[in-house]
């Protein structure tokens, strides 16, 4: 497995918890992908390390972030659904997914915060659009071990018109921590931009479905 390739493992989806998320035993099947450096691949910080795991069924893509933290900063308000614009101004974990690499400037953006707020966006040239994916998410904070967890359930139909598990997607995963600059901008695949910038699809890695 290349360091630039993430793996999403299939599971049967018949065993979900009461909130419709995979149980812990299913996540043990998933491949852990770690990152703890900034967006330029520098300044590693083990106390801000992030792990992301992915599972899939033909109906849903499941993501779980486990994020070690030094401090937590969240926004206090959101829409009744939990959606919050500009969620990235505070602490978040992010996934950028590009099912169709033939459209290099178009991809989907998903974010989850430590308090369970979220945002989903359809990124393409022109004005920003809400994806309205119908995602579900939840989050919890472990103050003792200084770690927070965010989980996302993304309907496949919001990602691609026809899901093909043999297709290889482009993807990247990110993390932001801190209330004010300089904040910690972390990337699974560094973007190497001069200033913090996650919107660099040329730097995306790959996502395989197994």
C-alpha positions as CSV (number, residue, x, y, z in Angstrom):
1,X,0.0,0.0,0.0
2,X,1.4,3.4,-1.0
3,X,1.7,6.1,1.6
4,X,-0.4,8.2,-0.8
5,X,-3.2,5.6,-0.9
6,X,-6.0,5.3,1.8
7,X,-8.1,2.2,2.1
8,X,-11.8,1.9,2.7
9,X,-12.7,-1.6,3.9
10,X,-16.1,-3.2,3.1
11,X,-18.3,-4.4,5.9
12,X,-21.8,-5.9,5.6
13,X,-23.5,-3.1,7.4
14,X,-25.9,-5.5,9.1
15,X,-24.5,-4.7,12.6
16,X,-24.9,-1.0,13.4
17,X,-25.3,0.6,16.7
18,X,-28.5,2.3,17.9
19,X,-27.5,5.6,16.1
20,X,-26.7,3.9,12.8
21,X,-22.9,3.9,13.1
22,X,-20.5,1.0,12.8
23,X,-19.7,-0.6,16.2
24,X,-16.2,-0.7,17.5
25,X,-15.6,-4.2,16.4
26,X,-16.2,-3.2,12.7
27,X,-13.7,-0.3,13.0
28,X,-11.1,-2.9,14.0
29,X,-11.3,-4.1,10.4
30,X,-10.4,-0.7,9.0
31,X,-6.9,0.4,8.0
32,X,-5.6,3.3,10.2
33,X,-4.1,6.2,8.4
34,X,-2.1,8.6,10.5
35,X,-0.8,12.2,10.1
36,X,0.7,14.7,12.5
37,X,2.6,17.2,10.4
38,X,1.4,20.6,9.1
39,X,0.2,21.3,5.6
40,X,3.8,21.6,4.3
41,X,4.8,18.2,5.8
42,X,6.7,19.9,8.6
43,X,6.5,20.5,12.4
44,X,5.3,17.1,13.5
45,X,3.4,17.2,16.7
46,X,2.5,13.9,18.3
47,X,0.1,15.6,20.7
48,X,-2.0,16.7,17.7
49,X,-1.8,13.4,15.7
50,X,-4.8,12.4,13.7
51,X,-6.0,8.9,12.7
52,X,-8.6,8.3,10.0
53,X,-10.3,5.0,9.2
54,X,-12.9,4.3,6.4
55,X,-15.5,1.6,5.9
56,X,-18.0,1.2,3.2
57,X,-21.2,-0.5,2.0
58,X,-22.8,0.1,-1.4
59,X,-25.1,2.6,0.4
60,X,-22.7,4.5,2.6
61,X,-19.2,5.6,3.2
62,X,-18.2,5.7,6.9
63,X,-15.3,7.8,8.3
64,X,-13.9,8.0,11.8
65,X,-11.4,10.5,12.9
66,X,-9.5,10.1,16.2
67,X,-7.7,13.4,17.0
68,X,-5.3,14.0,19.8
69,X,-5.4,17.6,21.0
70,X,-3.7,20.2,23.0
71,X,-6.7,22.5,23.2
72,X,-10.2,22.5,21.9
73,X,-12.0,25.5,20.5
74,X,-15.5,25.2,19.0
75,X,-18.3,27.5,17.9
76,X,-21.2,27.7,20.2
77,X,-24.1,27.9,17.8
78,X,-25.3,26.1,14.7
79,X,-28.5,25.4,12.7
80,X,-30.9,22.9,14.3
81,X,-29.5,20.2,12.2
82,X,-26.0,20.9,13.5
83,X,-24.8,22.4,10.2
84,X,-22.5,25.4,10.7
85,X,-21.1,27.7,8.0
86,X,-17.4,28.6,8.4
87,X,-16.9,25.7,10.8
88,X,-13.3,25.7,9.8
89,X,-12.7,28.9,11.8
90,X,-12.5,26.6,14.8
91,X,-11.3,23.0,15.4
92,X,-12.3,20.5,12.8
93,X,-11.4,17.3,11.0
94,X,-12.0,17.4,7.3
95,X,-12.3,15.0,4.4
96,X,-12.1,16.1,0.7
97,X,-13.4,13.4,-1.7
98,X,-13.2,13.4,-5.5
99,X,-14.9,10.4,-7.0
100,X,-14.4,11.6,-10.5
101,X,-10.8,12.6,-11.2
102,X,-11.8,13.7,-14.7
103,X,-13.2,16.9,-13.1
104,X,-10.0,18.0,-11.2
105,X,-11.5,21.2,-9.8
106,X,-14.6,19.5,-8.4
107,X,-14.8,17.6,-5.2
108,X,-16.8,17.2,-2.0
109,X,-15.8,18.7,1.4
110,X,-17.0,17.3,4.7
111,X,-16.1,18.6,8.2
112,X,-16.9,17.6,11.7
113,X,-16.1,19.5,14.9
114,X,-15.5,18.2,18.5
115,X,-19.1,19.2,19.5
116,X,-20.7,17.4,16.6
117,X,-21.4,20.3,14.3
118,X,-20.7,19.7,10.6
119,X,-20.7,21.2,7.1
120,X,-20.8,19.6,3.7
121,X,-19.9,21.5,0.5
122,X,-19.8,20.8,-3.2
123,X,-16.6,22.5,-4.3
124,X,-16.3,23.5,-8.0
125,X,-15.3,26.6,-9.9
126,X,-17.7,29.4,-9.2
127,X,-19.9,30.2,-6.1
128,X,-19.8,27.8,-3.1
129,X,-22.7,25.4,-2.9
130,X,-24.0,23.3,0.0
131,X,-23.9,19.6,-0.9
132,X,-27.0,18.7,1.1
133,X,-25.7,15.2,1.3
134,X,-28.0,13.9,4.1
135,X,-24.9,13.0,6.2
136,X,-25.1,11.9,9.8
137,X,-22.4,12.7,12.3
138,X,-21.5,12.5,15.9
139,X,-18.5,13.4,18.1
140,X,-17.2,12.9,21.6
141,X,-14.3,14.3,23.6
142,X,-12.1,12.3,26.0
143,X,-10.7,14.9,28.4
144,X,-8.6,12.3,30.2
145,X,-6.7,11.1,27.2
146,X,-6.8,14.5,25.4
147,X,-8.5,13.0,22.3
148,X,-11.7,13.6,20.4
149,X,-13.5,11.5,17.9
150,X,-15.7,12.5,15.0
151,X,-17.7,10.0,12.9
152,X,-19.5,10.6,9.6
153,X,-21.9,8.6,7.6
154,X,-22.0,9.8,4.0
155,X,-24.7,8.5,1.6
156,X,-23.0,7.1,-1.5
157,X,-25.7,8.7,-3.7
158,X,-24.4,12.1,-2.5
159,X,-20.9,11.3,-3.6
160,X,-21.3,9.7,-7.0
161,X,-24.2,8.9,-9.4
162,X,-23.2,5.2,-9.6
163,X,-20.8,3.8,-7.0
164,X,-18.2,1.5,-8.5
165,X,-15.9,-0.1,-5.8
166,X,-13.3,-0.9,-8.5
167,X,-12.9,2.8,-9.2
168,X,-10.1,4.7,-7.5
169,X,-11.0,8.1,-6.0
170,X,-8.8,11.0,-5.1
171,X,-9.0,12.2,-1.5
172,X,-7.3,14.1,1.3
173,X,-7.8,14.4,5.0
174,X,-7.1,17.4,7.2
175,X,-7.2,18.8,10.7
176,X,-7.4,22.3,12.1
177,X,-6.7,23.2,15.8
178,X,-6.5,26.6,17.5
179,X,-8.6,29.7,18.2
180,X,-6.3,32.2,16.5
181,X,-3.2,32.3,14.3
182,X,-0.9,30.6,14.1
183,X,-3.2,27.7,14.1
184,X,-2.2,24.0,13.5
185,X,-3.2,23.1,9.9
186,X,-2.5,19.4,9.4
187,X,-2.7,17.3,6.3
188,X,-2.5,13.6,5.4
189,X,-1.1,14.6,2.0
190,X,0.8,17.9,2.3
191,X,-0.3,20.6,0.0
192,X,3.0,22.5,0.1
193,X,1.3,25.8,-0.4
194,X,3.1,29.0,0.8
195,X,0.2,29.7,3.2
196,X,-2.2,27.2,4.8
197,X,-4.5,26.0,2.0
198,X,-6.3,22.7,1.9
199,X,-7.9,23.4,-1.5
200,X,-5.1,21.9,-3.6
201,X,-6.6,19.0,-5.5
202,X,-3.3,18.3,-7.3
203,X,-2.0,17.2,-3.9
204,X,-4.8,14.8,-3.1
205,X,-3.8,11.1,-2.5
206,X,-5.8,8.1,-3.6
207,X,-8.7,6.2,-2.1
208,X,-9.2,2.5,-2.8
209,X,-12.2,0.3,-1.9
210,X,-11.3,-3.2,-0.7
